[in-house]
Amino acid sequence: MLKVLVACGCGMGSSQLLKMNCSNVLKKLGVEHTIHHTSIDEAKSTAHDYDLIVVGENFVDSFKVKEGTKIIGLKNLMNKKELETKLKESGIAD
């Protein structure tokens, strides 16, 4: 099961919407997962516990993660097609 962390600046509205979109896309792709949403600050301190981190592309370089953890940066947090494409490019889904 894939452990996913999604984050936005404050960890409230945008991250909740991103969580729902990410879950929908992963289900569509047949990937079993659990998702937690939070703020960028909390995400930085807990990133080591996750297999996949999804954030705005301006936050990607803020993370230090364990080997094997994938970070996906999105231009548009609400764009499901962009997320699906990047999940496929990263090898998370076929």
C-alpha positions in Angstrom: 0.0 0.0 0.0 1.3 3.4 -1.0 1.6 6.0 1.7 0.9 9.4 0.3 1.4 12.9 1.8 -0.1 15.9 0.2 0.6 19.4 1.4 -0.1 23.1 0.8 1.0 26.3 2.4 -1.4 26.2 5.4 -2.5 22.6 5.3 -6.2 23.4 5.1 -8.4 24.0 2.0 -6.0 23.3 -0.9 -4.5 20.2 0.7 -7.9 18.8 1.4 -8.9 19.3 -2.2 -5.6 17.9 -3.4 -6.1 14.9 -1.1 -9.5 14.1 -2.7 -8.2 14.6 -6.3 -5.1 12.5 -5.6 -7.2 9.7 -4.1 -9.5 9.7 -7.1 -6.6 9.6 -9.6 -4.9 6.8 -7.7 -8.1 4.8 -7.5 -8.6 5.3 -11.2 -5.1 3.9 -11.8 -5.7 1.0 -9.5 -3.1 2.0 -6.8 -3.9 1.0 -3.3 -3.1 4.0 -1.0 -3.6 5.9 2.2 -3.3 9.7 2.1 -2.6 12.4 4.8 -2.9 16.1 4.1 -1.1 18.8 6.0 0.9 22.0 5.8 4.3 22.3 4.1 6.0 22.9 7.5 4.5 19.7 9.0 5.2 17.8 5.8 8.9 18.6 5.9 9.2 17.0 9.3 7.1 13.9 8.5 8.2 13.3 4.9 10.4 10.4 5.8 7.3 8.3 6.7 5.8 8.4 3.2 6.4 6.8 -0.2 5.0 9.7 -2.2 4.7 13.4 -1.6 2.6 15.7 -3.7 3.0 19.5 -3.4 3.1 22.6 -5.5 6.2 22.6 -7.7 7.6 25.6 -5.9 7.9 23.4 -2.7 9.7 20.4 -4.2 13.2 21.5 -3.3 12.1 22.0 0.4 12.1 18.3 1.1 14.8 15.9 2.2 13.4 12.4 1.8 14.6 8.8 2.2 15.8 6.9 -0.8 12.9 5.6 -2.9 10.4 8.4 -1.8 9.0 10.2 -4.9 8.1 13.9 -4.8 5.7 15.2 -7.4 5.4 18.9 -7.9 2.3 20.3 -9.6 1.9 23.6 -11.4 -1.9 23.4 -10.7 -2.8 21.5 -7.6 -6.4 21.0 -8.8 -5.4 19.6 -12.3 -6.2 15.8 -12.2 -4.7 15.2 -15.7 -1.4 16.8 -14.7 -1.3 14.7 -11.5 -2.1 11.5 -13.5 0.6 12.2 -16.1 3.2 12.9 -13.4 2.2 9.7 -11.4 2.7 7.7 -14.6 6.0 9.5 -15.4 7.3 8.8 -11.9 6.6 5.1 -12.1 3.9 5.1 -9.4 1.3 4.0 -11.9 1.2 2.5 -15.3 
